[in-house]
Amino acid sequence: MKKILLFTLLIILIPLFIIGLNNSNEIINKIKYGSYNNKVIRVKKSADGQIINVPIEEYVIGVVAGEMPASFNDEALKAQAVASRTYALNHAQNSKNDYDVTDSTQNQVYINYDIMKEKWQENYEKNLSKVKNAVLGTKGEVVLYQNNLIDAMFFSTSNGYTENSENVFSSSKPYLVSVSSSWDKTESPVFNSKSEVSKAEFLFNLGLETKENIVIENIKKTNTGRVISLSINGKNFDSSKIKTIFNLRSTSFDINVLEDKVVFNVSGYGHGVGMSQYGANGMAKEGYNYQDILKHYYKDCEIKKIN
């Protein structure tokens, strides 16, 4: 047994010396991720809980179709493909479940060809061809940080800046840091939104006593203007709870108390961490390619191809 293990180790290490250190990362990737062409993603369907095995590139086609408008620029679609492929492989690598991802916004929205037909109708063939070209044109490409797959988060629309991961999720990741995303303001139809509720409904939904006066204070915000927490009539709330209760599009909001109602003015759509999809489309329209886009939103990362 020892001889077999030694022989196996030599098979792995000898090419490193033969080819040289410049190509060592490619070999490490092959060892780490195995046979890419045979890779499948185990997808748990939210409708019935069934787990299906989907070949990786077929899966990415279904995610790009489900997550990004097919009308977007080709380079934005390619950026989405690489991000979604990376996200799936990272989750597959770290999954402790009998599945890797769900087909919903809990992970990434994945749709099959039947749903694409319903979604695109007469544009099905054209849109599918466009999405397939973006996916297959980046086949095997992933985003790496220090030669490891990143958690390639993405979202719809920023408020002009993306957010540091630690301000939204539990951990700080060096490649998920705030960057400017000025394109969103002109690109996204959901850059600004408004939500209104009566004073009574506002207080009731927050579990507060009905009062004529509503006092909002101690508002803490991140450097990008997203709310972290605030106090309403003496009770403290996390912004995520406010967002959920009132179905707001992001935690980048202002609250105005008027005579008979409370008005939320909201900027952006989504958690704000990672790649902004509308920002990516804006960059693509300005001539940036998909690698430029990915390197902008995922700091100090590399795009590599897994063979």
C-alpha positions, 0 to 999 in steps of 0.5 A, spaced: 500 500 500 505 504 501 508 503 494 502 505 491 501 511 495 508 513 493 507 512 486 501 516 486 504 522 489 510 521 484 505 521 478 502 528 481 508 531 483 513 530 477 509 534 472 510 540 477 518 539 476 517 538 469 513 543 466 515 548 471 512 553 477 509 557 472 504 552 470 503 549 477 497 553 478 493 549 473 496 542 475 493 544 482 486 546 479 486 539 476 488 536 482 483 540 486 477 540 482 478 533 478 475 532 471 471 538 470 467 535 463 464 530 468 462 535 473 454 535 475 451 540 480 446 537 485 440 541 484 434 541 490 428 543 486 424 548 491 417 546 488 417 538 490 424 537 494 427 533 488 434 533 487 436 532 480 443 532 477 445 537 472 451 537 468 455 543 470 455 547 463 447 546 462 446 548 469 450 555 468 445 556 462 439 555 466 442 560 471 444 565 467 437 564 463 434 565 470 438 570 473 439 575 468 435 578 462 437 575 456 437 583 453 443 584 457 450 585 453 454 579 451 459 581 456 455 582 462 452 575 460 459 572 460 460 575 467 454 572 469 456 565 467 463 565 470 460 568 476 454 563 477 459 557 475 464 559 480 458 560 485 456 553 484 462 549 484 464 553 490 458 550 494 459 543 491 466 543 494 463 545 501 456 542 501 455 538 507 448 536 504 445 531 499 445 537 494 449 543 492 444 548 491 437 550 491 434 552 484 431 559 488 434 565 490 436 562 496 442 560 492 441 561 484 435 561 480 435 555 475 430 554 470 430 548 465 428 549 458 421 548 459 420 554 463 425 558 458 420 557 453 414 560 457 418 566 459 421 568 453 415 565 448 417 567 441 424 570 443 426 563 445 430 561 440 434 567 439 435 568 447 437 561 448 442 562 443 445 568 446 445 565 453 448 559 450 454 563 447 455 566 453 456 560 457 460 556 452 464 562 450 467 562 457 466 554 459 470 552 465 472 559 467 472 561 474 474 566 479 479 565 484 482 568 490 489 566 492 487 560 487 481 558 491 474 558 488 470 565 491 463 565 494 461 569 487 455 573 490 451 578 485 445 582 486 441 586 481 442 593 483 447 597 487 445 604 490 452 607 487 456 602 491 457 595 492 457 593 500 463 590 504 461 583 506 461 583 513 456 589 513 451 584 510 453 577 512 457 574 518 464 574 515 469 578 512 472 576 505 477 580 502 475 580 495 467 582 497 469 589 498 465 596 497 467 598 490 463 604 486 458 602 481 455 608 478 452 605 472 446 602 476 443 609 476 442 610 469 442 603 467 437 600 472 429 601 472 429 599 480 435 604 482 429 608 486 423 605 489 418 608 494 413 604 499 408 607 503 404 605 509 399 608 514 402 610 521 398 605 524 400 599 520 407 601 520 407 601 528 403 595 528 407 591 523 413 593 528 409 590 534 409 597 537 404 601 541 399 605 537 401 613 538 400 619 534 408 621 534 413 616 531 420 618 533 426 615 529 433 616 531 440 613 532 440 611 525 447 607 523 449 607 516 455 604 513 460 608 509 455 606 502 449 609 506 446 602 507 442 602 514 445 598 519 440 599 525 435 604 527 431 606 533 423 607 532 419 609 539 425 607 543 426 600 540 432 598 536 431 594 529 436 591 525 435 594 518 434 587 515 428 586 519 425 593 517 427 590 509 423 584 510 417 587 514 416 592 509 418 588 503 423 593 501 428 592 495 434 594 499 437 596 506 439 603 503 433 607 505 430 613 508 424 614 512 420 620 512 414 620 517 408 625 514 402 627 517 398 620 516 403 615 513 410 613 513 414 613 506 420 609 505 425 612 499 429 606 497 436 606 493 438 599 489 435 592 489 438 586 493 444 585 498 449 589 495 455 584 496 459 582 490 457 583 482 451 588 481 448 585 474 445 592 472 452 595 473 455 589 469 451 591 463 453 598 464 460 597 464 459 592 458 455 598 454 461 602 455 466 597 452 469 593 458 469 585 457 467 580 462 474 579 465 474 587 466 467 586 469 469 581 474 475 584 476 472 590 478 467 587 482 471 581 485 477 585 488 484 582 487 481 576 483 483 572 477 479 568 472 482 561 470 480 556 466 479 549 469 480 543 464 
